[in-house]
């Protein structure tokens, strides 16, 4: 029984990993309304694990700079973390191999210290290395929120097509 369960897990995990590798643009969060913590974790992981070399300019800041509309700023990436300090953003930058050409720092509370919980969640040694290479283990690629997002979008399309358009 345990061997069958383990075999099924391995087959499903490998299948899901291949599916995610073929559909890298799929992302979803755990909650319908993202809280700041999860949004910050997802933004930090996207910056750490994805290729951001095309972004020559990086904005690190707090909730004030997180509100900047980025569509008018080409070659900019916004790594603002609402509820965190600028030191959390600088610590993320310290773990990046290829650095941007320019870093712009916005700070409105310079005395807030770096969050140990946030750093631990991002840099726990085993998971940090594994998540770098295995896409299906990243927080924005979890299967249940992706399935929920897919079902909801299909339900809305069905409702709109069969009920509203008729």
Beta strands, then each sheet from edge to edge (+ up, - down):
strand 1: 57-61
strand 2: 76-80
strand 3: 102-105
sheet 1: 2+ 1+ 3+
end
